[in-house]
């Protein structure tokens, strides 16, 4: 007998309140380009849009919504500062795909941030797709909560 997690999936997807875009750079041409005259980085060629919809970008290792009994901060095994939470209906996510935050109800400083996907996590009972993210550019620096660049 299969375990029906559709109700849990709908509930979790109800918490995904960031507007995200998933881009794929098959040719490897979307890296930032250095303008040698000004020293500024410009965005390279635009990659292909794979998906657009609701998701969430959160810090890795944030305190759990319900504090554990011992009061310890919830930890996730990640070497990056951010995680992306995407609905299961999202097309296949690949390492090196790009994720852009178009809008955010929770954190306006995430709007305009671009992330490279460094890993996709899957579990036994999936209700949301988790991706480890590396910040490429935008209004926030990793580790500096609430500050602008």
N, C-alpha and C positions, 0 to 999 in steps of 0.2 A: 504494500500500500504506500503510495507516494504522499509526502508531506506537502500540504497546500499552504504556501506562504504568500498567496496573492493579496490577502488582507494586510499583512505586514509590509509587503512591497508597496501597496497604495499609500499606507501611512507614512513610510519613510520617504517616498517620492513627494509627499505633500510638504516636507521640510526643505526640499530643494528649491531655493528661492533666488538663485543667481541666474541671470541670462547668460548662457555660454555659447561659444562657437568652437567647433572642432575642425582644425585644418590639417591637411596632409600635404607634405612637400615631397612628392615622389622623386623629382629631379634634383633635390638638394640645393635649390636656388633661392630659398627664402631666408637665408642667414642675413644678419645685419651687415651692412657695408660701411666701412670707415670712409668718411669724407676727409681726405688728407688736407684739404684747405682749412676746414673749420675744426677738425678733430672730433666731430660729432658722428654718432652712429645713425645711419638711416636704415629703414626696413628695406630688405631686398625685394625680389619679385614676390608677388602675392601667391601663396599656395592655394590649393583647391579646397573649397569648403565641403566638408564631409557631413556635418550635422550642426544643427542649431536648435537649442531648446533650454529647458530648465535643468540646473545642476547646482552644485555648491563647491566653493573653494574654501578650505578651512586650514588652519595651522595644524601641523602634526603634533600629537602629544598634548592637546588641550585637555583641561579637566573634563572628566566624564559628566554627562548631564545629571546623573545620579551619583553622588560621591560614593566611592567604595567604603566599606566598613573601616578600613585602616586609614582612610584619609589621604591615600597616595594618589598622585596625579596619574590619570590613565595614559599609558605609553603605547605607541605603535612603533613597530620596527621599521623605521624609515630613516634614510640618510638625507632627507630633504626637509625643508621647512614647511611645505604645503602639501595638501592632499586634495584631489578632486573627487567628488562624488557624482556619478553620472547614472541616470536611469538605465535599467537593463535593456531598454529598447534602443539605446544608442548603438550605432553600427560598431563593428569591431574596432577597438582602440589599439593602436600600435605604439611601441616605443619610438620616440622622436616626433610623434604628432604634436601639433601646437594647439593649445587651449587659450582662448581669449575671453576675458570677462567683459561682456557688453553692458550689463547692469547688475546691481546688487542692492537688495533691501537692507541686509545686515551691515555691510561695510562699504561705504561709498569710495574708499581709497582703493578698492580692488578694481573698480571700473577702469578699463583701459590696460590692465595688466595682461601680459602675455607669458604663458608658461610652456615649457617643453615637457612632455610626458617621459619620465625616466623609468617607469615600471607600472605594470597593471597587476593588481592583486585580485585573486579570486578565492572564494571560500567555499565550504561545503554546502551552505545554505545561502545562496546569494539573493539579496533583495535590492542591492545597489552595487554598481561597479565602482571600485576604488582605484585611483591612479595616483602614483607619486609624481610630484610636479617640481620642476626647477624654474625659478623666476627668471625670465629673460629681460623684461622691461616693463615699465609702467610707473604707477604713482607710489609704490610701496617697496621698501627694501626688506629682505628677510631679517627677522629678529628685531626690527624696529617698529613695534606696534604703535599705531597712532601718529607716526611722524611721516612727513612728506620728504621726498628726495630734494 
